[in-house]
Amino acid sequence: MDNNHYFTELKRGSIIIAVLSQLNAPKYGYELVRALNDAGYNIEQNTLYPLLRRLEKQNVLQSTIKVYESRERKYYSLTANGRELYAELVKVWSETNLILNHLIELGGIL
Amino acid sequence: MNKENNLILVEKYLLVVRRNLLIKDKDDIINNLYDEILYTLNDDYSDEHVKEVLETLGNPSLLAMKYQSTDKYLIGPQLYDLYLYANKISLQISSIIFVIFTIVISALDVYKDTFVLSAFISSTIVGYIWLFGQVILWVTIIFAICQKTLTADQTQEYIQQLAKWDITRLNTVEPENQIKKADLIGSLILIPIMFLLLFNFRHYNFTINNESYYVLNQSILPQIFILFGISNLFSFGVQVLLLIKGRWNTSLVVLDLCSQLLGIAISYYLIFSLKMFAFLQTPLLSQFSDTIYQWITIGTIIIVFITILISLYRLFTVFDKKSKMK
């Protein structure tokens, strides 16, 4: 049985928190992918890019173009709205996590 | 082999990804993808390793498709590569038909009293622009209809076909600054043939109303061959150098531009100042000679303009590539 789509589904909701958590300082696309992958959160660039564009449109992120080693790079950082959203998401995530852990314990399956 | 040579395959791969990206920030995506590839290569630029890394990334068209969001497109990422290909093929076929058609029409009309050279040239140019627009319009309409009627299953099936990708398909992709060998070989064959033809027919003449006329102005034959010889020799040398180097760089672009401008300047000087074509002085053509010279001047200006534009484009791709490959 292929369970991959369950894992993808579960992960989907957490991607925004993972991405926002790494943008305290501006980062460019691949730098962000590396930071997430190094921390054990595997994500591909082609998954990240549409999300970054969407979050920028929604004023959660802002971007600036900087030239680094003669090549242009787009650096993303949190906007004030983004910081607020991040704080709220982390709060909801922590609460959900507590509730889920409690439910798993109560269930007694594992 | 140096790093740049080993990365040609990567460059071709990124070119295909870029061509299939229908969004803004193409440069940023390509730069980041390039970073990712370099990081994964981990300083091992051997052919095998480069191929392995690219095969892991998969079909570049499919990869580009994954970067797109779910926005609605007139021609979506699923069909875009095919759409570009269809446009290219349709334009090539219609151009060939148009050229044949134009040659036939001009051959039929040129002897008529109503034939006006300037009107013919302008109507040909307008006709080609119209044809160009029509081809793109109809290919776009057909693909837009296909896009609109594409079902989820068909899309899935198409994606599965794209996934069966073979890296050897990159061999047919030409990097932006690659010199086309077919053009060079064509020029290398054509230059001596033209020169030999000119030499063999230097005394060629024809008779009209019992009067004999030379094609070339016999009094300036030495000048013609010396000047054409210099121009062709220089041009031949440049073409050989281009064939050896294989890729454009700043010096080659400048050298090629110089050889072409020299050829144009010499031709113009011979035709206008030295009146190289004696047949333009025949009674039949002498009445049109002003118009012919006028059109040759306009043609020369257009050719110079196009030559400079092509060289500027080549320079741009050289600098663009340099900045990307740093």
Interface residues (C-beta under 8 A of the other chain):
Chain A: Y28 G29 Y30 V33 R34 E44 Q45 N46 T47 Y49 P50 R53 R54 E69 S70 R71 E72 R73 K74
Chain B: I23 D25 D27 D28 I29 N31 N32 L33 D35 E36 Y39 L63 K66 Y67 Q68 S69 S323 K324 K326
